[in-house]
Amino acid sequence: MEPDSVSKIKLVLEIKGKAKLDCELKRHLSPRTVGIISRKLPLEGNAHLLTNGIAYVESSIESGVERQRKEFKKGDIAFLPNNGSICFFFEDTTSAKAMSPLGKIISNIDALKDVKSGDIFLLYPATG
C-alpha cells in the first residue's frame, strides 16, 4: 500500500450499488478546502446531476472560494462554496458559478453519466 503524500489524498467515490471511481484531491489546488474535506471523510449524500456534465453531492462543509475558476475539464473535482457541494465533472464544462478546484477523477469517469435521482454518493479514503 502506498501512503498518501502530503500533497495528494487518494479517495474513492462510490455510487452505491453501481460503481466506484478512484479520485485524488490535490492540496496545492485549494489547501484550506482540501484539508477540511479530508478531515470530514467519509461523506455521504444524495447524488445530483446537472445537464452541463456535472454530478455533485451536497455537504455541510463551509469554506470560501480558493483559486476560483469557472472552466473545468472532464475528470475535474471542484467545491462550490455557496451550498457546500463537491462537484464531479464528466464533461468539459464552463460553470455559471466560480468554484475551487480540488483534484481529479482518475478512473471510471463515464460511470457518472449513469447517475440517477435517488443514487447515493459515498466519498471515503482509498485503502490499499
N, C-alpha and C positions, 0 to 999 in steps of 0.2 A: 504494500500500500504506500502510495506516495503522499506525504502530508501536504496540506495546503501551504502555499507560500504566504508570506506576509502580504503580497500584492494581489494574489488570486485566491478566490474561495470557490471551490467546486461544489455545485449543488445539483439536485435532481428536481425537475418539475414533473410531477406525476399528474396525469389526467386520470383520476381514479377509475380503475376498471378498463382503461383504454390504452394508455401509452405512458412511457417515461422518456423524458428529454434530459440530456446532460447539459448543464449550464455552468457558466463561470462568471462570477462577479469580479470586477477589477477595481481595486481600491483607488487607484490613481484617477479613475474617471470621476468619481464623486465620493471622496473619502468619508465624509460625515454620514451620508446616507447609506453607503455600503456597510459601514460599521454598525449603524442602528439595525439594519436588516439582519445582519449576521448574528446579532445578539437576540433577535426576536424569533429566530427559527425554532421549530418548524412553523410555517404559516399555512393556513388552510382557509379556503373560501370558495364561493360560487364563481365559476368561470363566466366571463362576459366576452362577447365578440362584437367588434365594430366592423363595419363594411369596408374600411380602408386598410385591412390587413393587420389589425391589432387585436390580440386576445389579452385580457387583463383580469387581475384579481384585486379586489379592494382589501386594504389592510388598515390597521389602526395606527400605522406608522406616521409620525409627524416629523417632517424635515423640509427645510426650504429648498429652493432650486439651486443646484450646483452646476456650473459649467453648462448652462442650459442651451438646448438646441431644439430645432423643430424637424430636422430631416434625419431619418433613420433608415438603416438598411435591413434587409431580410436577415433575421437571426439576432438582431439587437434586443437588449433588455433595457428598459428605462423606468424611471419613477415619476409619476405625476403627482406633485405635491398638494394640489388643491383638494384631492379626495383620498390621498394616500394609496393610490393604485400602483401596482407593479405591472408594467406592460411588456408584452412579448410580441415582437414584430415578425410576421410570417410573409410579409411583402415589403418592398421598398416603399416608404411612406413619408409624406410631409404632414406633420401633425398641426392641428389648429392651435394647440397649446404647447408652450415650452416645457420640456421635460429634462430631467437629469439622466444622463447616460449611466448605466450600471455595469453592463457586460454583454455577454454573447450566449446564445444557444449554440451548443457545439455538436448536437446530434438530433436527428429525428424531427427537424423543424416542421416538416409538412404535416405532422400529426395535429398541429394547431388548426389546420383548415377544417378538421372534422369535429371541432369543439361545438357542442350544442348547449342550449339553455338547460340548466339543471346539472351540468357536469361540475365536478368538484376539482379544483386545483389544490395540490399539496406541494409545497416547496420546502425541501429539507436538505441538510448537508449530505454530500455524497460520502459513501463509505467504501473502502476497498477498491 
